[in-house]
Amino acid sequence: MHVVATAGHVDHGKSTLVRALTGMEPDRWAEERRRGLTIDLGFAWRTMPSGRALAFVDVPGHERFVTNMMAGIGPVPAVLIVVAADEGWMPQSAEHLAVIDALGVHHGLLVVTRSDRGDAELAIEEARLELADSSLADVPAVAVSSITGAGIDDLVTALDELVASLPAPDDAAPVRLWIDRAFTIKGMGTVVTGTLPAGTVNVGDELQLSPSGRIVKIRGMESLKRKVETVTGVARVALNLKGVDLDECQRGMALVTPGRWSDTDTVDVRLRAGTSDLLPRESLLHIGSASVSVRIRRLGETTARLTLEHPLPLHVGDRVILRDPGSRRVTGLTVLDVRPPPFRRRGAAVRAADELAEWPDPPTAHQLLARHHYLKDNDFSLMGLRAVGRGVDGDWRVDPGWWVSQCQRLSALAKDYALGNPLAPTLPVEVARQLLDLPDRRLVEALVRPPLRIEAGRIHRPADRPKLPEAIAAAVRRLERELEETPFQAPEAGRLAQLGLDSRAAIAAAKVGAVLRLAEGVVLPLTAEPRAVEILGDLPQPFTASEARSALGTSRRVVIPLLEYLDERGHTVRVDNSSRRMRTT
């Protein structure tokens, strides 16, 4: 199937043209038919001589309903720009063209209607001058009369040629269906309709309703009034949603493939050249059938950061529109980043403007990774990009140049920490994570390269550990041998003294990182920490101190300070007063 939308000034015969082409009434409301004025979106379809199915989205032309018009044009790949021969180019013709141009719609036809009432050639010539600097420059033109039927056959031929030239959409693309109607049918429940631009939807599929995040199931599906099991873009489609109330669905929402879109309320964008001086501080953003208020922060000559009133499902490279309701000016934008880093430091906005100014339109995955430094494979998917970069520890990807600099930075941090902490010179991994401002301990561990090494959750440098007196070092070895099989059965104070680890010796050994001194008289070998993390990680989450004590085979005297130590080290997180869970990253 193919879908085209109408566009043009009010009362220039758009709906009449659709009726002449399809034999169907696009105006759905009695008031529209009574007044002869299209208020909302209308839909009709026909089979072309080639056998192709072609659906029409008929939009209102009156300036009061421009938001409805934008909801209809937003998802479609081609348009009919309609101009009446007896009136010529008019104000809404210009506003509709501005919207089409801002969206970057390059496929369409110029249709001059009412050729029986005016000079069609003059109207075509005038319209071509208006189209010359737009995305619809040089589109074919056809003159018709819906009353006499003149030119209708030529228009059908031109439409068939138009849809044959449209690029084939990606059937495997993630689904984003902007809802343009929502209603109920007795015995079926909630039904929503929209234009599917790409991707595939099947009966039984689960989609995510944005921005609510609710997962909904497709109970049934129709396309052009026929029940179907599968539909691929581009298509007009009606979806019967299972277990969803009508008040949960409305125009401007979207049904999307779960886990493949960023529901975001902050984006960095590029503006079309020459339009940045027209931006107000607040405006309306339009994409698909959605319209949302935004606050605008200018970054550079052609870049800005938008803060949306509520999240929308967006990808890098999306074309969106800003419309100033006061001036009715529209500005076309390209989404550059759907999860831009916050401006935390002085000069960050200026640096962002300089960086974005160098990006192509749209940017590449490599440029996004260089900006963010690190992303997960799923982050790329949410941005609509293919994962690139150096793979690190499973699902992390890092920018190679930044990664080299962080390896060097970690080495310097380990050296500075050792100089500042001569009695305990080994840098804790969690401290390193915080200093490097990384989201995951695994990234820190992956940064460690010889001569650095990790031991018991701490980063060691060559000769970091001060040399213990031999008597204390021997006592540590005796403790390690005694607890080799039962690392959590900390000896009592008397036994520690017998091993040579009285209170002063235990403190000295702990300061140089030779043992874990969890509390007065509670001393364990270094191997206890990674072993505890492993055992507790296998427990059902969350777990209580009693469950931990049983799993570790120890006493309450040991397990309470051990759990507090694991909290401090970032291995565990308190859920409430009685339970903990292992930290997932």
C-alpha positions, 0 to 999 in steps of 0.5 A, spaced: 500 500 500 501 507 499 499 513 502 499 520 500 496 526 503 492 532 501 495 540 502 492 546 500 488 552 502 481 552 505 476 551 500 480 549 494 477 542 493 481 537 496 476 533 499 472 534 492 478 531 489 479 525 493 471 524 492 472 524 485 478 519 485 475 514 490 468 515 490 468 515 497 466 521 502 473 523 506 469 528 511 467 523 517 463 528 521 456 531 519 458 538 521 463 537 515 458 535 510 453 540 512 458 546 512 462 544 506 468 545 511 473 539 512 475 540 520 479 533 521 482 528 518 479 524 512 481 518 509 479 514 503 482 509 498 482 506 491 486 501 487 490 504 481 490 501 474 497 498 476 493 494 481 497 498 487 493 500 493 493 507 494 490 511 501 489 518 501 489 522 508 485 528 507 487 534 511 483 541 513 485 547 509 483 552 514 488 556 519 484 554 525 485 547 524 493 547 522 494 542 528 490 537 525 493 538 518 500 537 521 498 530 524 495 528 517 501 530 513 507 528 519 507 520 517 506 520 510 511 520 504 508 524 499 503 529 498 498 533 493 499 540 494 492 543 491 491 550 488 484 552 485 485 555 478 480 561 480 483 563 486 491 561 485 496 561 491 493 563 498 496 564 505 494 557 507 497 554 501 504 557 503 503 555 510 502 548 508 508 548 503 512 551 509 510 545 513 511 540 507 518 543 506 520 543 513 519 535 514 523 534 507 517 531 503 520 531 496 515 526 493 508 529 491 504 532 485 502 539 484 494 539 482 490 545 480 483 544 481 477 547 478 480 548 471 473 549 469 473 556 472 480 559 471 486 559 468 489 553 470 496 554 466 497 561 470 495 558 476 500 552 475 506 557 473 504 562 479 504 555 484 511 553 481 514 560 483 512 558 490 515 551 490 521 553 487 525 554 493 522 548 497 522 540 497 517 540 492 520 544 486 519 541 480 514 536 482 509 534 476 503 538 475 496 536 473 490 540 472 483 537 473 476 539 474 472 535 479 465 537 476 467 536 469 472 530 470 477 533 466 484 531 467 482 526 472 485 520 468 491 524 467 491 525 475 490 517 476 496 516 471 501 521 475 499 518 482 500 511 479 507 514 477 508 517 483 507 511 488 511 507 483 517 512 484 517 512 492 522 509 496 521 502 499 520 502 506 524 498 511 519 492 513 524 490 519 524 497 521 522 498 529 515 500 529 512 507 530 505 508 529 502 515 531 495 515 533 491 519 529 484 517 531 482 513 537 475 510 538 471 504 541 467 499 537 461 495 541 464 488 542 471 489 540 473 495 545 479 500 543 481 501 536 486 506 534 488 508 527 494 511 524 499 511 518 505 506 519 511 509 515 515 502 516 516 496 519 511 490 520 505 489 525 502 482 526 496 480 530 498 478 537 504 483 537 506 487 543 507 494 542 509 499 547 504 505 548 508 512 548 509 516 553 505 512 558 510 506 557 504 501 557 505 494 553 499 493 549 497 487 545 494 487 538 487 483 538 485 484 531 487 489 525 484 492 519 487 495 513 482 499 508 476 496 511 479 489 510 481 484 516 489 482 516 494 478 520 500 482 518 501 489 515 507 492 513 509 500 511 507 504 508 500 503 510 493 505 513 492 501 519 486 500 524 489 496 531 484 493 536 488 493 542 486 488 548 485 491 555 486 498 554 481 503 555 479 509 550 481 514 555 488 511 555 489 512 548 489 519 544 491 523 538 499 524 539 500 518 542 504 512 539 505 505 539 512 503 538 516 497 538 518 496 545 526 497 547 527 500 540 525 508 541 528 513 546 522 516 550 525 523 551 524 530 553 530 533 552 533 533 545 539 537 541 537 539 534 539 542 528 535 548 525 535 549 517 539 555 515 537 562 516 531 560 520 535 560 527 533 568 528 526 566 528 526 562 534 522 564 540 523 561 547 517 557 547 514 554 541 510 547 539 514 541 536 510 537 531 512 530 529 507 525 526 500 526 530 504 529 536 504 536 538 508 538 545 510 545 548 517 546 548 522 550 551 528 552 546 535 554 548 539 556 543 546 553 542 549 556 536 547 559 529 544 553 527 543 548 533 539 548 540 537 544 545 529 543 546 526 541 553 519 538 551 513 538 556 512 530 556 517 525 553 516 523 545 519 516 542 524 519 538 530 517 534 537 520 531 535 523 524 528 524 526 525 530 522 521 535 526 517 541 526 517 547 531 511 552 530 510 559 533 502 559 534 503 567 534 507 568 528 505 561 525 512 560 522 514 553 522 522 551 522 524 544 520 529 541 525 533 534 525 534 531 531 541 530 533 541 527 540 536 524 543 539 523 550 544 529 550 549 530 556 547 535 561 550 542 562 554 541 568 560 545 568 561 552 565 562 553 558 559 546 557 553 549 552 559 553 548 563 546 547 556 543 545 555 548 540 562 547 537 561 540 537 554 539 534 556 545 528 561 540 526 556 534 525 553 532 519 545 531 518 544 526 521 550 525 525 553 518 525 553 513 530 561 514 531 560 521 533 554 520 538 559 515 541 565 520 541 560 525 545 557 520 550 564 516 551 561 510 552 554 507 551 551 500 551 548 496 545 541 497 547 543 505 547 544 505 540 538 501 538 534 506 542 537 512 538 536 508 532 543 507 530 547 501 529 552 499 535 559 501 533 566 502 537 570 498 542 566 492 545 568 492 553 565 487 558 559 484 555 554 490 552 558 496 553 561 500 547 567 505 548 570 511 544 577 508 542 580 515 543 577 516 550 578 509 552 586 510 551 585 517 555 581 514 561 587 508 561 592 514 562 587 517 567 586 511 571 594 510 572 595 517 574 589 516 579 592 510 582 599 514 583 596 520 586 592 515 591 598 511 593 602 518 595 596 521 599 595 514 602 602 511 604 599 506 609 593 504 604 596 505 597 591 501 593 585 505 590 578 502 591 575 500 585 569 504 587 573 510 589 576 510 582 569 509 579 567 515 582 573 519 580 572 517 573 565 519 573 563 512 570 556 508 571 559 501 572 564 498 576 566 493 570 568 499 566 573 501 571 575 493 571 576 493 564 581 499 564 586 496 569 592 494 565 599 492 567 602 494 571 596 495 574 592 489 577 586 488 581 586 484 587 580 484 592 576 490 589 582 494 590 587 497 584 594 495 585 601 499 582 608 495 583 610 496 590 604 499 592 604 495 598 608 497 604 612 491 607 610 489 613 614 486 619 616 479 617 612 477 624 606 480 622 606 478 614 607 471 617 601 472 622 597 474 615 599 467 612 597 463 618 590 466 618 590 465 610 591 458 611 587 457 617 581 460 613 582 457 606 576 452 607 572 457 611 574 464 609 568 467 613 569 463 620 573 469 623 577 467 629 576 470 636 580 475 639 584 469 643 585 465 637 588 471 633 593 473 638 595 466 638 596 467 630 600 473 632 594 478 630 593 482 636 589 488 635 595 492 633 598 487 628 591 487 625 590 494 624 597 495 621 596 489 616 589 492 615 592 499 613 597 496 608 591 492 605 593 485 607 587 483 611 580 485 611 579 488 619 571 489 619 571 491 626 575 490 633 576 483 633 573 481 626 579 479 621 578 476 615 583 474 609 582 478 602 579 472 599 573 473 603 571 479 599 570 476 592 568 469 595 562 473 599 560 477 593 560 470 589 556 467 594 551 472 595 550 473 588 547 466 587 542 468 593 534 470 591 534 477 591 533 481 596 536 477 602 536 478 609 542 478 614 540 471 617 540 468 610 547 471 608 549 468 615 547 461 613 549 462 606 556 464 608 557 459 614 558 464 619 556 468 625 552 474 626 558 477 629 561 476 622 556 477 618 553 484 620 560 488 619 561 484 613 555 486 610 556 493 612 563 493 609 560 490 602 555 496 602 561 501 603 564 497 597 558 498 593 557 490 592 550 491 596 545 496 596 540 496 602 533 495 600 529 496 607 531 495 614 532 488 614 534 486 607 539 488 601 540 486 594 546 485 590 548 491 586 547 490 578 552 494 575 
